[in-house]
Amino acid sequence: MSIFDQRGGFFSFMPVVTKNLLLINVIIFIASCIDQDFVVRWLGMFYPASVFFRFWQPLTHMFVHAGFFHLFMNMYTLVFFGSYIERQLGTERFLLFYFVCGFGAALVHTGVMFLSATSMLTAVSEGRAAIQSYYSLINTPVVGASGAIYGLLIAFAVLHPDSKLTLIFPPVTLSAKWWVLIFLGIDLFAGLTGNSMGVANFAHLGGALFGFIMIKIWQKTGKI
């Protein structure tokens, strides 16, 4: 039987929320290939003090990606883990979980930016820094589904800590709980040392934190 059959074609194996999240991300990525500056400026998330900030950006930034590799890695993880977690949580709870993790990522990232911006303004007032650095900070957008994706990773690690996972490259196999701890440790180290190379490390950590809290609450209340 062909995978492109009457039951839904290639995407028929994916549950409904995961499938639609994938499609929306791909559509917006295609739009960004046509006019990246427009998509990023209006849908990427800027610091609230920026002239480019819009109230919808904490939501829309989850669907904008900086390049094909960025999109591919997030969508690969969404399909792999999201399909499994959605079937376990149910459609409505999974949708809530995904967006809470994404908003949590935005909240933590913005909080860290607030600390950085406040420190920078103090340095400017004391003549130790140029105002251009501050404007560069607040006018740099954050994009990507990574915060919500980290929520999915932490959910899988909490619910199935001893499941074995193997990276594509290098082909190393470890338990889910160890992989997630390694990824979170790398993000924390990179965020604290400033070696982020354009990655919003604290957004990743924020998504993981909110995901962990939600899964634990649902476990304690018997909803999983």
C-alpha positions in Angstrom: 0.0 0.0 0.0 1.3 3.4 -0.9 1.9 6.0 1.9 -0.1 8.4 -0.4 -3.4 6.6 0.1 -6.9 7.7 0.7 -6.4 7.7 4.5 -4.5 10.9 4.5 -1.3 10.4 2.5 2.2 10.9 3.8 1.1 12.8 6.9 -1.5 10.3 8.0 0.7 8.8 10.7 1.0 12.2 12.5 -1.7 13.3 15.0 -3.6 16.4 14.2 -1.8 19.1 16.3 1.7 17.9 15.4 0.8 17.8 11.7 -0.7 21.3 11.7 2.2 22.8 13.6 4.5 21.3 11.1 2.6 22.7 8.1 2.3 26.2 9.7 6.1 26.3 10.3 6.8 25.2 6.7 4.4 27.7 5.2 5.9 30.6 7.2 9.4 29.5 6.3 8.5 29.6 2.6 7.1 33.1 3.2 10.4 34.1 4.8 12.3 32.8 1.7 10.3 35.3 -0.3 10.7 38.2 2.1 12.7 37.3 5.2 13.1 40.9 6.5 9.3 41.4 6.5 8.5 38.1 8.2 11.2 38.4 10.9 10.4 42.1 11.6 6.7 41.4 12.0 6.6 37.8 13.4 9.9 37.5 15.2 10.0 38.5 18.8 11.6 41.8 19.8 12.3 43.1 23.3 9.2 45.1 24.5 11.2 48.4 24.6 12.0 48.0 20.9 10.1 50.0 18.3 9.7 46.8 16.4 7.8 45.0 19.2 4.2 43.9 18.6 1.9 42.2 21.1 1.5 39.1 18.9 5.2 38.3 18.7 5.4 36.1 21.8 3.1 33.7 19.8 4.3 34.2 16.2 8.0 33.9 16.9 7.5 30.2 17.5 6.8 29.7 13.8 9.7 31.7 12.3 13.1 30.2 11.6 16.5 31.6 10.7 17.3 29.1 8.0 16.6 25.6 6.6 18.8 23.8 9.1 17.1 25.6 12.0 13.7 24.6 10.6 14.7 21.0 9.9 16.1 20.3 13.3 13.1 21.7 15.1 10.5 20.0 12.8 12.4 16.7 12.9 12.2 16.8 16.7 8.6 18.0 16.6 7.5 15.1 14.4 9.5 12.5 16.3 8.6 13.5 19.9 5.5 15.6 19.3 3.6 12.7 17.7 4.4 10.4 20.6 3.6 13.0 23.3 0.4 14.2 21.6 -0.9 10.6 21.6 -0.1 10.3 25.3 -1.4 13.7 26.4 -4.4 14.0 24.0 -5.0 16.7 21.4 -6.2 19.5 23.6 -3.7 19.0 26.4 -0.8 18.7 24.0 -1.8 21.9 22.2 -1.9 23.7 25.6 1.4 22.2 26.6 3.1 23.2 23.4 2.1 26.8 23.6 2.7 27.2 27.3 6.3 25.9 26.8 6.7 28.4 23.9 5.4 31.3 25.9 7.5 30.2 28.9 10.5 30.3 26.7 9.6 33.8 25.5 9.1 34.9 29.1 12.4 33.6 30.4 14.3 35.0 27.4 12.7 38.4 27.9 13.6 38.3 31.6 17.2 37.7 30.9 17.2 40.4 28.3 15.7 42.8 30.9 18.6 42.1 33.2 21.1 42.6 30.3 19.4 45.8 29.1 19.2 47.2 32.6 22.9 46.5 33.2 23.8 48.1 29.8 21.8 51.2 30.5 23.6 51.6 33.8 26.9 51.3 32.0 25.8 53.9 29.5 24.8 56.3 32.2 28.2 55.9 33.8 30.0 56.3 30.5 31.3 52.8 30.4 29.4 51.7 27.3 27.9 53.2 24.2 24.1 53.5 23.7 24.5 51.7 20.4 25.1 48.4 22.2 21.8 48.8 24.1 19.8 49.5 20.9 21.5 46.5 19.2 20.4 44.3 22.1 16.7 45.3 22.1 16.4 45.3 18.3 17.7 41.8 17.9 14.8 39.4 17.4 14.5 35.9 18.7 12.9 33.3 16.4 12.2 29.6 16.3 10.1 26.8 17.9 13.1 25.6 20.0 11.5 26.7 23.4 8.4 24.6 22.7 10.6 21.8 21.3 12.6 21.7 24.5 9.3 21.3 26.4 8.6 18.2 24.3 12.1 16.8 25.1 11.7 17.3 28.8 8.2 15.8 28.7 9.5 12.7 27.0 12.5 12.5 29.4 10.2 12.8 32.5 7.6 10.3 31.2 10.1 7.8 29.7 13.4 8.5 31.4 15.0 5.2 30.5 14.1 5.0 26.9 17.1 4.7 24.7 17.8 7.4 22.1 20.5 7.5 19.4 21.7 10.7 17.8 22.0 10.8 14.0 25.5 12.1 14.4 27.5 11.0 16.3 25.6 7.7 16.6 25.7 7.6 20.4 23.0 5.9 22.4 22.0 7.1 25.9 18.8 7.2 28.0 16.4 10.0 27.4 17.0 11.5 30.8 20.8 11.8 30.2 20.4 13.3 26.7 18.1 16.0 28.1 20.4 16.8 31.0 23.3 17.1 28.6 21.4 19.4 26.3 20.2 21.6 29.2 23.8 21.7 30.6 25.2 22.8 27.3 22.5 25.6 27.1 23.1 26.7 30.6 26.9 26.8 30.2 26.6 28.7 26.9 24.1 31.2 28.3 26.1 32.0 31.4 29.4 32.3 29.6 28.1 34.2 26.6 29.2 31.5 24.1 25.8 31.2 22.6 26.8 32.0 18.9 23.4 33.6 18.3 21.4 30.9 20.1 18.7 31.9 22.6 19.9 29.5 25.3 17.7 30.8 28.0 14.6 30.4 25.8 15.5 26.7 25.6 15.8 26.5 29.3 12.6 28.4 29.8 10.7 26.0 27.6 12.1 23.1 29.4 11.3 24.6 32.8 7.7 25.3 32.0 7.3 21.9 30.3 8.8 20.1 33.4 6.4 22.0 35.7 3.3 21.2 33.6 4.1 17.5 33.3 4.8 17.2 37.0 1.5 18.9 37.9 -0.4 16.6 35.5 1.3 13.6 36.9 0.4 14.5 40.5 -3.2 15.3 39.6 -3.6 12.0 37.7 -4.1 13.6 34.3 -1.4 11.5 32.6 
